[in-house]
Amino acid sequence: MRDPKRIRKVCNKLASAWETTPDLRFGQLVTNVMLEIQKDERIPFYVEDEEMISNIEEYCQNIGYIR
């Protein structure tokens, strides 16, 4: 079984990213992160949680928001 503690970690990172990009709607933020993953010819469905956190951080850095 996967560690349930990972859920809060991912949610907190997503909340932090959204707070730094408040002009985006939630769907826009999530879609933009997914599109970045797909640029590398990866399928977001299979991305592990730790990698998803990294992708969220990378997206925020790429658009000029660092937190």
TIVO-207855 format. One record per residue (C-alpha): residue in one letter; x negated, y negated, z. Coordinates in steps of 0.25 Angstrom, whole numbers, padded with zeros to 4 digits, always signed. Layout:
AXYZ/...
This chain:
M+0000+0000+0000/R-0005-0014-0003/D-0008-0023+0008/P+0004-0032+0011/K-0005-0043+0016/R-0008-0046+0002/I+0006-0051-0001/R+0004-0063+0008/K-0010-0066+0003/V-0004-0067-0012/C+0008-0075-0008/N-0001-0085+0000/K-0010-0087-0012/L+0002-0089-0021/A+0008-0099-0012/S-0005-0106-0011/A-0007-0107-0026/W+0007-0112-0027/E+0005-0123-0017/T-0007-0128-0025/T+0001-0128-0038/P+0015-0133-0033/D+0019-0138-0046/L+0020-0124-0051/R+0032-0116-0049/F+0030-0102-0043/G+0033-0095-0056/Q+0023-0104-0063/L+0012-0101-0053/V+0014-0086-0053/T+0015-0086-0069/N+0003-0094-0070/V-0005-0085-0062/M+0000-0073-0069/L-0003-0079-0083/E-0018-0081-0078/I-0019-0066-0074/Q-0013-0062-0088/K-0024-0071-0095/D-0034-0061-0091/E-0025-0050-0097/R-0021-0045-0083/I-0007-0041-0079/P-0003-0049-0067/F+0006-0037-0062/Y-0007-0029-0059/V-0015-0040-0052/E-0019-0037-0038/D-0015-0046-0027/E-0029-0051-0024/E-0031-0054-0039/M-0018-0061-0039/I-0023-0070-0028/S-0035-0073-0036/N-0027-0076-0048/I-0018-0086-0041/E-0031-0093-0035/E-0037-0093-0049/Y-0025-0099-0055/C-0024-0110-0045/Q-0039-0113-0047/N-0037-0113-0062/I-0026-0124-0062/G-0034-0133-0052/Y-0028-0129-0039/I-0038-0123-0029/R-0033-0118-0016/
